[in-house]
Amino acid sequence: MIKYFSGAAMFSACLSLTTSLPAQAATLIYNTTESQDALDTRFGGAVRAEQLFEKYADCTLLYDGKVVEGDLNAFHTLFDYDGDSFSEPLPEGARLCLNSPGGNMNEALKITEFLRDIYADLQTYVADDDLCASACALLFLSGAHTFEGESYETIAMRALAPSAKLGVHAPRLAGLDPYARYSSEDISAFYARAIRTSARIHRFAQTKDDEGTPYLTPYLHARNIETPDFDMYYVDTVADALFSQIPVTGVSYEVTLNANLITTICHNVFMMDDGAFSWSFAPTWKPHSLASVAEFWPAFAEIIRATQDPAAPAYHTDVQIEQRDGAIYGVQRGYPVGGPYYAEDCLVRLPTSAEVGEQTSFGTIRNAWDTRISPDIEIRIGAQTPRGPHSLPEPDHVAMPYSYWQYENANSDSALHSYPTLMLFPMGLPLADLPRAPAPTQTTETPHTQTLSCDDLWFHRNRIFHENGYCFASGRGIDTFGNEGCFTKSPELSGRDAELMAIIKAGEKELGC
């Protein structure tokens, strides 16, 4: 398919078209059994032909080496970009694997902007024991999957293997010779260049996919800015992955259903959201809202320790767990808020029919798609007042997790919160220590790909859009659904519609629609 640029997108991409590809540029390897001559005919010598195995077996492309000025040209050639039009030569759901120590941040930003401007369907991945640092991290974070239907819809799609190393740091004053003498004007020029790069990274941090996910989250952007250019901040803990919204693949979510699991989940919830759920007295143990886990964990641990202080208000701090109605319900009580009058209780619901004390699996995460469709952890927040000799008896519904949940569900104004399955593990756990998924076996199709065709999935996807006010542009959409009463080109989906849409997209991905 040939597409055409328009407006600012074409202008942006043209700015860097004239740079020649240097010999020391990173190698872009195409995973194929084709000959180099055949690949040169297709891609003009931009990529090297090589069949990849083991950890790279599922890579469509491997970007291996340092990011240098001119690397953008390889992507221009790959997509047959001529300054006006471009093609889509890669298979649907193509994966770009990255193994690079970094390099030229401006060049990396040019590549990310080009890929975004052409709606490239190019997911990103860093394999076990590989490094993607500095400029490479920007390429990684820009990974996305694009659905092409009535309109383009792009969703962030990037993933790390547990022992991969993703690192960020602040831009450096590139080009300075430690043995040379520079005038103040020269130093100002170097500094201005670094500031311009920082500004471009900041713009990248404001960019979100069509579901509102930032490509560079505020948390990771803060680590990027505050880490000196001679150092590196690695995304290497559960907390880093959660706050950076980066899926970790190759993981088995098999856990034991016990009180420790409920406590782990609830501690994670309060660290994720700073406890600010339902009360104006919500705790603020973080030194600032974007603090790193190393900064806020000691303060949070002190808050938890203080609940055992005899001089502190007496709250119930017990933890309970039970199986009811095909789900596990749990409660961890007694998270103190900022004032002396209330504490918050964390209520957990896990979708499993397994019994308390058993080991059960919440799925095996082999790719970013698995993460998107894995079951959520549901949370509600209750409240309690200090206990004393003259306190009234607590209401009956707080006696057990299930009754407490049902009461809050029916009577409380507090919202239902949901969290990714990675919250099953402690925030401070190194990613490399996560339980690993078993070796892949013969894949079986899921029921929705067994029974539904691409046309079926197209109908159900666009039916949901139609019911949410979508105005169709194509003849097929108008003929099938019409535009009577439509009012938007960007419908907002929530609840069950959003869940169904995620399943439909996963089915389209599996069928190659």
C-alpha positions in Angstrom: 0.0 0.0 0.0 1.3 3.5 -0.9 0.4 6.4 1.4 1.1 10.1 1.3 2.2 12.7 3.8 0.4 15.9 4.3 1.1 19.1 6.3 3.5 19.2 9.2 4.2 15.4 9.1 5.7 15.6 5.6 7.7 18.7 6.5 9.1 17.1 9.7 10.2 14.0 7.8 11.8 16.0 5.0 14.1 18.0 7.3 16.4 15.0 7.8 16.2 13.4 4.4 19.5 14.7 3.1 21.8 13.1 5.6 23.9 10.3 4.1 24.2 7.0 5.9 27.6 6.7 7.6 29.6 3.5 7.6 29.5 3.2 11.4 25.7 3.2 11.6 23.9 0.5 13.5 23.1 -2.6 11.6 19.5 -3.2 10.7 18.9 -6.9 10.3 15.9 -8.4 8.6 14.9 -11.8 9.9 14.6 -13.8 6.7 15.7 -16.8 4.7 15.8 -14.7 1.6 19.2 -13.9 -0.1 20.9 -10.6 0.4 20.4 -9.8 -3.3 16.7 -10.4 -3.0 16.5 -8.2 0.0 18.5 -5.5 -1.6 16.1 -5.5 -4.5 13.2 -4.9 -2.1 14.9 -2.5 0.4 17.7 -0.8 -1.6 20.4 -2.2 0.7 19.0 -0.7 3.9 18.9 -4.0 5.8 21.1 -7.1 6.1 19.5 -10.4 5.4 20.0 -13.0 8.1 17.8 -15.7 9.7 17.6 -15.1 13.4 17.2 -17.8 16.1 16.7 -18.3 19.8 15.8 -15.0 21.6 15.6 -13.2 18.3 13.4 -15.8 16.5 10.3 -13.7 16.8 12.0 -10.5 15.7 11.1 -9.0 12.3 14.0 -6.6 12.5 17.0 -6.4 14.8 18.6 -2.9 15.4 22.1 -3.8 16.6 24.7 -1.2 17.4 25.2 2.5 18.2 22.6 5.1 17.1 24.5 7.6 14.9 23.5 10.4 12.6 22.1 9.0 9.3 20.4 6.0 10.8 17.1 7.5 9.8 17.9 6.9 6.2 17.7 3.2 6.7 14.1 3.6 7.9 13.3 5.9 5.0 14.6 3.2 2.6 12.9 0.4 4.4 9.5 2.2 4.1 10.3 3.4 0.6 9.9 7.0 1.6 10.7 9.5 -1.2 9.8 12.7 0.5 6.1 12.4 -0.3 4.8 8.9 -0.2 5.8 5.6 1.5 4.8 2.0 1.6 4.2 -0.6 4.3 6.7 -3.4 3.6 6.5 -5.2 7.0 4.1 -7.9 8.1 1.3 -6.9 10.5 2.5 -6.7 14.1 6.2 -6.5 13.0 8.6 -6.5 15.9 11.7 -4.3 16.1 14.2 -5.8 18.5 16.8 -3.5 20.0 20.3 -4.1 21.3 22.2 -0.8 21.5 24.2 1.2 24.0 22.7 4.4 22.7 24.2 7.2 20.8 22.8 10.3 19.0 19.5 11.2 20.8 18.5 13.7 18.1 18.8 10.9 15.5 16.7 8.6 17.7 14.1 11.3 18.0 14.0 11.8 14.2 13.4 8.0 13.8 10.6 8.0 16.4 8.9 11.0 14.8 9.2 9.5 11.3 7.7 6.2 12.5 4.9 8.0 14.3 4.2 10.2 11.3 3.7 7.3 8.9 1.7 5.3 11.5 4.3 2.5 11.3 3.0 -0.8 12.7 6.3 -1.6 14.5 6.3 -3.0 18.0 9.6 -2.9 20.0 11.3 -5.4 22.2 14.5 -5.8 24.2 15.5 -9.5 24.7 17.0 -11.2 27.7 20.5 -9.9 28.6 20.4 -7.3 25.9 20.9 -3.5 26.5 18.9 -0.7 25.2 20.1 2.6 26.7 20.1 6.3 26.2 19.1 7.1 22.6 18.0 3.5 22.1 15.5 3.8 24.9 13.6 6.5 22.9 13.3 4.1 20.0 12.1 1.4 22.3 9.4 3.6 24.0 8.0 4.6 20.6 7.0 1.0 19.8 3.3 0.9 18.6 0.7 -1.2 16.9 -1.5 0.6 14.4 -5.0 -0.6 13.4 -6.1 0.6 10.0 -9.8 0.6 9.6 -12.2 3.5 9.4 -9.4 5.6 10.8 -5.9 5.0 12.1 -5.8 3.9 15.8 -2.3 3.5 17.3 -1.6 1.9 20.7 1.8 1.8 22.5 3.2 -1.7 22.1 6.6 -2.3 23.6 8.0 -5.0 26.0 11.0 -6.0 28.0 12.3 -9.5 28.8 12.9 -9.8 32.5 16.8 -9.7 32.3 16.9 -7.0 29.6 18.4 -3.7 30.5 16.6 -0.5 29.6 18.4 2.7 30.7 17.8 6.4 30.5 19.8 9.5 31.4 19.9 13.2 30.6 21.3 14.5 27.3 25.0 15.2 27.3 27.0 18.0 25.7 28.0 16.0 22.7 31.1 16.8 20.7 33.2 18.3 23.4 36.9 17.5 23.2 38.4 17.3 26.8 41.8 18.4 25.5 40.5 21.4 23.6 39.9 25.0 24.7 36.5 26.5 23.9 35.3 30.1 23.9 32.2 31.0 25.9 30.3 31.2 22.6 31.3 27.6 21.8 30.2 26.4 25.2 26.9 28.3 24.8 26.3 26.6 21.5 26.9 23.1 23.0 24.6 23.9 25.8 21.9 25.2 23.5 22.1 22.0 21.5 21.6 19.9 24.7 18.6 22.1 25.7 17.0 21.7 22.3 17.4 17.9 22.6 15.8 18.1 26.1 12.9 20.1 24.7 12.4 17.4 22.0 12.4 14.7 24.6 9.9 16.7 26.6 7.6 17.0 23.5 7.9 13.2 23.1 6.9 12.8 26.8 3.7 14.7 26.0 2.8 12.3 23.2 0.1 9.7 24.0 -1.3 6.8 22.0 -5.0 6.7 21.1 -5.9 5.1 24.4 -4.2 7.9 26.4 -1.0 6.0 27.3 2.1 8.2 27.3 5.0 6.8 25.3 7.3 8.3 28.0 5.5 8.4 31.3 6.1 11.3 33.7 7.8 8.8 36.1 10.3 7.7 33.5 10.7 11.2 32.1 11.7 12.3 35.6 14.4 9.6 35.8 15.6 10.6 32.4 16.0 14.3 33.3 17.5 13.8 36.8 20.1 11.1 35.9 23.4 12.7 35.0 24.7 12.0 31.5 27.7 10.0 32.9 25.3 7.7 34.8 22.3 5.5 33.9 18.9 4.8 35.5 17.8 1.2 34.6 14.2 0.1 34.5 14.9 -3.0 36.5 12.3 -3.4 39.3 8.5 -4.2 39.3 7.9 -0.6 40.4 9.9 0.8 37.4 7.9 -1.3 35.0 4.6 -0.3 36.5 5.3 3.4 36.7 6.8 3.4 33.2 3.8 1.4 31.9 6.2 -1.1 30.2 5.1 -4.7 29.9 7.5 -7.4 31.0 7.2 -10.6 28.9 8.3 -14.2 29.5 6.7 -14.0 33.0 4.5 -16.6 34.8 1.8 -15.1 37.0 1.6 -18.2 39.2 1.1 -17.2 42.9 -0.1 -18.6 46.1 -3.5 -17.2 47.3 -2.7 -16.2 50.8 -2.7 -13.2 53.2 0.8 -12.3 52.0 -0.5 -11.9 48.5 -3.2 -9.5 49.7 -0.7 -7.4 51.6 1.6 -7.2 48.7 -1.1 -6.1 46.3 -2.4 -3.5 48.8 1.0 -2.1 49.6 1.6 -1.7 45.8 -1.8 0.0 45.4 -1.0 2.7 48.0 2.4 3.2 46.6 1.1 3.6 43.1 -1.6 6.1 44.0 -0.2 7.7 47.1 -3.3 6.6 49.0 -5.3 9.4 47.5 -8.6 7.6 46.8 -11.5 8.9 48.8 -10.4 11.3 51.5 -9.0 14.8 51.6 -6.6 13.6 54.3 -4.9 11.2 51.9 -1.3 10.5 52.9 1.5 12.1 51.1 4.5 10.1 52.0 6.2 10.7 48.7 8.6 13.6 48.7 7.1 14.6 45.3 4.6 13.0 43.0 7.2 11.7 40.6 9.6 10.3 43.2 11.5 7.1 42.3 10.8 3.9 44.2 14.2 4.3 46.0 13.0 7.7 47.3 9.5 6.8 48.5 9.9 3.2 49.7 11.6 4.1 53.0 8.9 6.7 53.8 6.1 4.2 53.0 7.8 1.6 55.1 7.9 4.1 58.0 4.1 4.8 57.6 3.5 1.0 57.8 5.8 0.7 60.9 4.0 3.6 62.6 0.7 1.7 62.6 2.3 -0.5 65.3 3.3 2.5 67.5 1.3 2.3 70.8 1.0 6.1 70.8 -0.6 6.1 67.3 -4.4 6.0 66.8 -5.6 2.4 67.3 -6.8 1.1 63.9 -7.5 -2.4 62.9 -4.5 -3.5 60.8 -5.5 -7.2 60.1 -5.5 -9.0 56.8 -8.1 -11.5 55.6 -8.8 -13.6 52.5 -11.7 -15.8 51.4 -13.1 -17.5 48.3 -16.7 -16.5 47.4 -18.8 -16.6 44.3 -15.9 -17.7 42.0 -13.4 -15.0 43.1 -10.9 -14.4 45.8 -11.7 -11.5 48.1 -9.2 -9.9 50.5 -8.8 -7.0 52.8 -5.7 -5.3 54.3 -6.8 -2.8 56.9 -5.4 0.3 58.6 -3.5 2.5 56.2 -3.4 5.8 58.1 -4.3 9.0 56.2 -3.0 12.4 56.9 -5.3 13.4 59.7 -5.9 11.7 63.1 -9.5 10.6 62.4 -9.5 8.0 59.6 -7.6 5.1 58.2 -8.2 3.5 54.8 -8.8 -0.2 54.2 -7.7 -1.9 50.9 -10.3 -4.3 49.4 -9.1 -6.8 46.7 -11.0 -8.9 44.2 -9.1 -11.5 42.1 -10.9 -13.3 39.3 -10.1 -17.0 40.1 -12.1 -20.0 41.3 -9.1 -21.4 43.1 -9.3 -21.8 46.8 -7.4 -20.0 49.5 -4.0 -21.5 50.0 -3.7 -22.9 46.6 -1.3 -21.9 43.8 -3.0 -20.6 40.7 -1.9 -18.9 37.5 -3.2 -15.6 36.3 -1.7 -16.2 32.9 1.6 -16.5 31.1 2.9 -13.2 29.6 4.8 -14.0 26.4 4.2 -10.7 24.6 2.7 -7.2 25.0 -0.6 -8.5 23.7 -0.8 -11.0 26.6 -0.3 -8.1 29.0 -3.2 -6.1 27.5 -5.7 -8.9 27.8 -4.6 -10.3 31.2 -7.1 -10.1 34.0 -7.1 -6.9 36.1 -6.8 -6.7 39.8 -9.8 -4.9 41.2 -9.5 -2.6 44.2 -12.0 -0.7 46.4 -11.1 1.5 49.4 -13.1 1.5 52.7 -12.6 3.7 55.7 -12.4 3.2 59.5 -12.2 5.5 62.5 -9.8 5.0 65.5 -10.8 2.3 68.0 -11.0 2.9 71.7 -12.8 1.8 74.8 -15.7 4.0 74.1 -16.0 3.3 70.4 -19.2 2.0 68.9 -19.0 -1.6 67.5 -17.8 -1.8 64.0 -20.6 -2.5 61.4 -21.1 -6.2 60.6 -20.2 -5.8 56.9 -16.5 -5.2 57.7 -16.1 -8.6 59.4 -15.2 -10.5 56.2 -13.7 -9.4 52.9 -16.7 -10.5 50.7 -19.3 -8.7 52.7 -17.1 -5.6 53.0 -16.6 -5.6 49.2 -20.3 -6.0 48.5 -21.2 -3.2 50.9 -18.7 -0.8 49.3 -19.8 -1.8 45.9 -23.4 -1.0 46.7 -23.1 2.0 49.0 -19.8 3.8 48.7 -19.0 6.7 46.5 -15.4 5.5 46.1 -14.6 4.4 42.6 -13.6 0.9 41.5 -9.8 0.9 40.6 -8.2 -1.7 38.5 -4.5 -2.6 38.1 -2.3 -4.7 35.9 -1.4 -8.2 36.9 2.2 -7.3 37.6 0.9 -5.8 40.9 0.9 -9.4 42.2 4.6 -9.0 42.8 6.3 -6.6 45.3 7.3 -3.2 44.0 11.0 -3.7 44.9 11.4 -7.1 43.2 14.0 -7.1 40.5 12.5 -7.9 37.1 15.2 -10.5 36.6 13.8 -12.4 39.7 10.3 -12.6 38.3 9.1 -16.2 37.8 9.7 -17.3 34.3 7.2 -18.7 31.9 7.6 -22.3 30.8 9.1 -23.0 27.4 6.5 -22.5 24.7 4.5 -25.5 23.5 2.3 -26.0 20.5 0.0 -23.0 20.3 -3.8 -23.6 20.1 -6.2 -21.0 18.8 -8.4 -19.1 21.2 -12.1 -19.7 20.8 -12.7 -16.3 19.2 -10.2 -17.0 16.4 -11.6 -20.5 15.9 -15.2 -19.2 15.4 -14.8 -15.7 14.0 -13.4 -14.5 10.7 -11.8 -11.1 9.9 -15.2 -10.0 8.5 -16.9 -11.0 11.8 -14.3 -9.1 13.8 -14.6 -6.1 11.6 -18.4 -6.1 12.1 -18.2 -6.4 15.9 -15.5 -3.8 16.2 -17.4 -1.2 14.1 -20.7 -2.1 15.8 -19.1 -1.0 19.1 -17.9 2.2 17.4 -21.3 2.8 15.9 -23.1 2.4 19.3 -20.7 5.0 20.7 -21.5 7.6 18.1 -18.8 7.0 15.5 -19.2 8.7 12.1 -18.1 6.4 9.3 -16.2 7.7 6.3 -16.0 4.5 4.2 -18.8 3.2 2.0 -18.7 -0.2 3.8 -19.2 1.4 7.2 -22.0 3.7 6.0 -23.7 0.9 4.1 -23.5 -1.4 7.1 -24.3 0.9 10.0 -25.2 4.3 8.6 -24.3 7.6 10.2 -27.7 8.6 11.6 -27.2 10.2 15.1 -23.4 10.0 14.8 -21.4 12.7 16.5 -17.7 11.9 16.7 -14.6 10.4 14.9 -13.0 9.5 18.2 -15.5 7.6 20.4 -14.5 7.1 24.0 -15.0 3.5 25.1 -15.3 2.3 28.7 -16.4 -0.7 30.7 -17.5 -3.7 28.8 -17.1 -2.0 25.4 -13.4 -1.3 26.1 -12.9 -4.9 27.3 -14.6 -6.3 24.1 -12.6 -4.0 21.9 -9.3 -5.3 23.4 -10.4 -8.9 22.7 -11.4 -8.1 19.2 -8.1 -6.4 18.5 -6.2 -9.3 19.8 -8.3 -11.6 17.6 -7.5 -9.4 14.5 -3.9 -9.5 15.4 -3.9 -13.4 15.7 -5.7 -13.7 12.4 -3.6 -11.1 10.6 -6.7 -9.1 9.6 
